[in-house]
Amino acid sequence: MKRGTVKRWLTQKLSLQRKLTLGAFWAMTAMAAVAWSLELGLVVVILWVGFTGGSWSLALLIGGGILGAVQAFVMKGVNKELGDQRFRDPSGNGPKFSVAQPLSVVWTYALGQMETDMTGIERLLRMCCLPQRMTAAALFTKERLRQVDAIQKNSCAEVIRYLQDEPGKIPVETLLEAVELQNPAAVLRDLSMIDGVMFLIRDQAGLSLAPRLTDDIDEWLVKDRKRREAESG
């Protein structure tokens, strides 16, 4: 594929990916708002009945403070849960780079995935923190939206063009020798945010295109050729 063609395809793909990310943000925001309202209402009622002597305002103040503290605690650890994964070639010779986690991981975090080895108390605490986790996930997704907008299209298009021409796993070192990049670490992270670009770490760090992504490119090329032929005709 020509450079301009790959860039046009990538621009359209990122536009769709932005819409999906924006939809995820609004869905998480709505779910967080509902969950927060329900939890705050329940806590306020409990405080009003048993601890504040019938004062709704005091119950609301205390309940809001408690849940706000929980939210601050959750926000403090969100990057540990959802932050970039840092890698280096297992051989120790390759470059260090970071990989952004996919939105599926963010959704799993927001919905409070339960590990099989959790105790009953740990499960209960995770359920109680569900509104705060949804809020943290929504804010994280909003930041991801900004990052998707800032993806370096020219450099990423060059890498995808190379991966399309060279099927299979391409070692990171080989890729960086074949494609000149001004900031390899930043471009590799940008690539990790593009759905369908796979990072294969075992044995030797490398990149490959998922079959669904190569199929998407092939389908787009056919549609684009037909569109250009119709415009020229």
C-alpha positions as CSV (number, residue, x, y, z in Angstrom):
1,M,0.0,0.0,0.0
2,K,1.1,3.6,-0.6
3,R,1.8,5.8,2.3
4,G,-1.1,8.2,1.6
5,T,-3.5,5.3,1.3
6,V,-2.5,3.8,4.6
7,K,-2.8,7.2,6.3
8,R,-6.3,7.7,4.9
9,W,-7.4,4.3,6.1
10,L,-5.9,4.9,9.6
11,T,-7.5,8.3,9.8
12,Q,-10.9,6.8,9.2
13,K,-10.2,3.9,11.6
14,L,-9.2,6.3,14.4
15,S,-12.3,8.4,13.8
16,L,-14.4,5.3,14.4
17,Q,-12.3,4.2,17.4
18,R,-12.7,7.7,18.8
19,K,-16.5,7.4,18.6
20,L,-16.4,4.0,20.3
21,T,-14.2,5.4,23.1
22,L,-16.5,8.4,23.5
23,G,-19.5,6.1,23.7
24,A,-17.7,4.0,26.4
25,F,-16.9,7.2,28.3
26,W,-20.6,8.4,28.3
27,A,-21.8,4.9,29.2
28,M,-19.4,4.6,32.1
29,T,-20.3,8.1,33.2
30,A,-24.1,7.3,33.2
31,M,-23.5,4.1,35.1
32,A,-21.3,5.8,37.6
33,A,-23.9,8.5,38.2
34,V,-26.7,6.0,38.8
35,A,-24.5,3.8,41.1
36,W,-23.3,6.8,43.0
37,S,-26.8,8.1,43.6
38,L,-28.0,4.7,44.8
39,E,-25.1,4.2,47.1
40,L,-25.2,7.7,48.5
41,G,-28.9,7.4,49.1
42,L,-28.5,4.1,50.9
43,V,-25.7,5.4,53.1
44,V,-27.6,8.6,54.0
45,V,-30.6,6.6,55.0
46,I,-28.5,4.3,57.2
47,L,-26.8,7.3,58.9
48,W,-30.2,9.1,59.3
49,V,-31.8,6.1,61.0
50,G,-29.0,5.1,63.3
51,F,-26.4,7.9,63.8
52,T,-27.5,11.5,63.1
53,G,-30.5,11.8,65.3
54,G,-32.9,12.4,62.4
55,S,-30.8,15.1,60.7
56,W,-30.9,14.6,56.9
57,S,-28.3,17.3,56.2
58,L,-25.8,15.9,58.7
59,A,-26.4,12.4,57.3
60,L,-25.8,13.7,53.7
61,L,-22.6,15.5,54.8
62,I,-21.2,12.5,56.6
63,G,-22.2,10.1,53.8
64,G,-20.8,12.3,51.1
65,G,-17.5,12.6,53.0
66,I,-17.2,8.9,53.5
67,L,-17.9,8.1,49.9
68,G,-15.7,11.0,48.7
69,A,-12.8,9.5,50.7
70,V,-13.4,6.1,49.2
71,Q,-13.4,7.8,45.7
72,A,-10.0,9.5,46.5
73,F,-8.6,6.1,47.6
74,V,-9.8,4.4,44.4
75,M,-8.4,7.2,42.2
76,K,-5.0,6.9,43.9
77,G,-4.7,3.3,42.7
78,V,-6.4,3.5,39.3
79,N,-3.1,3.9,37.4
80,K,-1.7,0.8,39.1
81,E,-4.7,-1.2,37.8
82,L,-5.1,0.4,34.4
83,G,-1.8,2.1,33.7
84,D,0.6,1.2,30.9
85,Q,2.4,-2.2,30.9
86,R,6.1,-1.8,30.5
87,F,8.2,-4.3,28.6
88,R,11.6,-5.0,27.3
89,D,12.8,-7.8,25.0
90,P,13.3,-10.9,27.2
91,S,16.7,-11.2,25.7
92,G,17.6,-7.9,27.4
93,N,18.9,-6.4,24.2
94,G,15.8,-4.8,22.8
95,P,14.4,-1.3,23.7
96,K,12.1,-0.6,26.6
97,F,8.6,0.4,25.6
98,S,5.1,0.8,27.2
99,V,1.8,-0.7,26.0
100,A,-1.5,0.9,26.8
101,Q,-4.2,-1.5,28.1
102,P,-7.3,-2.0,25.9
103,L,-10.7,-0.6,26.8
104,S,-11.9,-4.2,27.5
105,V,-9.6,-4.1,30.6
106,V,-11.1,-0.7,31.6
107,W,-14.6,-2.2,31.4
108,T,-13.6,-5.2,33.4
109,Y,-12.1,-2.8,36.1
110,A,-15.3,-0.6,36.1
111,L,-17.6,-3.6,36.5
112,G,-15.6,-5.0,39.4
113,Q,-14.2,-8.2,38.2
114,M,-14.1,-10.8,41.0
115,E,-11.0,-13.0,41.2
116,T,-11.6,-16.6,42.1
117,D,-9.3,-16.5,45.1
118,M,-11.0,-13.5,46.7
119,T,-12.4,-13.9,50.2
120,G,-16.0,-13.0,51.0
121,I,-14.9,-9.7,52.7
122,E,-12.8,-8.8,49.6
123,R,-15.7,-9.4,47.3
124,L,-18.0,-7.3,49.5
125,L,-15.5,-4.4,49.6
126,R,-15.1,-4.5,45.8
127,M,-18.9,-4.4,45.4
128,C,-19.2,-1.5,47.7
129,C,-16.5,0.4,45.7
130,L,-18.3,-0.3,42.4
131,P,-19.6,3.4,41.9
132,Q,-16.1,4.7,42.6
133,R,-14.5,2.3,40.3
134,M,-16.9,3.2,37.5
135,T,-16.1,6.9,38.1
136,A,-12.4,6.2,38.0
137,A,-12.8,4.2,34.8
138,A,-14.9,7.0,33.2
139,L,-12.2,9.6,33.9
140,F,-9.5,7.1,32.7
141,T,-11.4,6.7,29.4
142,K,-11.7,10.4,29.0
143,E,-7.9,10.7,29.2
144,R,-7.7,7.8,26.7
145,L,-9.9,9.8,24.4
146,R,-7.4,12.6,24.4
147,Q,-4.5,10.2,23.8
148,V,-6.3,8.7,20.8
149,D,-6.7,12.2,19.3
150,A,-3.0,12.7,19.8
151,I,-1.9,9.5,18.0
152,Q,1.0,10.1,15.5
153,K,-0.8,9.1,12.3
154,N,2.1,9.4,10.0
155,S,4.5,7.3,12.0
156,C,1.9,4.7,12.9
157,A,0.8,4.5,9.3
158,E,4.4,3.7,8.3
159,V,4.6,0.9,10.8
160,I,1.3,-0.6,9.8
161,R,2.3,-0.4,6.2
162,Y,5.4,-2.3,7.0
163,L,3.6,-4.9,9.1
164,Q,1.0,-5.4,6.3
165,D,3.8,-6.1,3.8
166,E,5.6,-8.4,6.2
167,P,3.1,-10.9,7.7
168,G,3.8,-12.6,11.0
169,K,5.5,-11.5,14.1
170,I,8.1,-8.8,13.4
171,P,10.7,-8.3,16.2
172,V,10.7,-4.8,17.6
173,E,14.4,-4.4,16.8
174,T,13.8,-5.4,13.2
175,L,10.9,-3.0,12.9
176,L,12.9,-0.1,14.3
177,E,15.7,-0.9,11.8
178,A,13.3,-1.0,8.9
179,V,11.1,2.0,9.8
180,E,12.8,5.3,10.8
181,L,11.0,6.8,13.8
182,Q,11.9,9.9,15.6
183,N,10.5,8.7,18.9
184,P,10.2,4.9,18.8
185,A,8.9,4.5,22.4
186,A,6.0,7.1,21.8
187,V,5.1,5.5,18.5
188,L,5.0,2.0,19.9
189,R,2.7,3.2,22.7
190,D,0.5,4.9,20.1
191,L,0.3,1.7,18.1
192,S,-0.8,-0.2,21.2
193,M,-3.9,2.0,21.3
194,I,-4.9,1.0,17.8
195,D,-7.3,-1.9,17.9
196,G,-5.9,-4.9,16.0
197,V,-2.2,-4.1,16.4
198,M,-0.9,-7.0,18.6
199,F,2.2,-6.8,20.8
200,L,3.7,-10.3,21.2
201,I,6.1,-10.4,24.1
202,R,7.0,-14.0,24.7
203,D,10.5,-15.1,23.7
204,Q,11.2,-12.0,21.7
205,A,9.2,-8.7,21.7
206,G,7.5,-8.1,18.4
207,L,4.4,-6.7,16.6
208,S,1.9,-8.2,14.3
209,L,-1.5,-7.3,12.8
210,A,-4.5,-9.3,13.9
211,P,-6.3,-11.1,11.1
212,R,-9.4,-9.0,11.6
213,L,-7.3,-5.8,11.1
214,T,-5.8,-7.1,7.8
215,D,-9.3,-8.1,6.7
216,D,-10.5,-4.6,7.6
217,I,-7.7,-3.0,5.5
218,D,-8.5,-5.3,2.5
219,E,-12.2,-4.5,2.7
220,W,-11.4,-0.8,3.0
221,L,-9.1,-0.9,0.0
222,V,-11.8,-2.5,-2.2
223,K,-14.4,0.1,-1.1
224,D,-12.0,3.0,-1.6
225,R,-11.0,1.8,-5.1
226,K,-14.7,1.5,-6.1
227,R,-15.4,5.0,-4.6
228,R,-12.5,6.5,-6.6
229,E,-13.6,4.8,-9.8
230,A,-17.2,6.0,-9.3
231,E,-15.9,9.6,-8.7
232,S,-13.6,9.5,-11.8
233,G,-16.3,7.9,-14.0
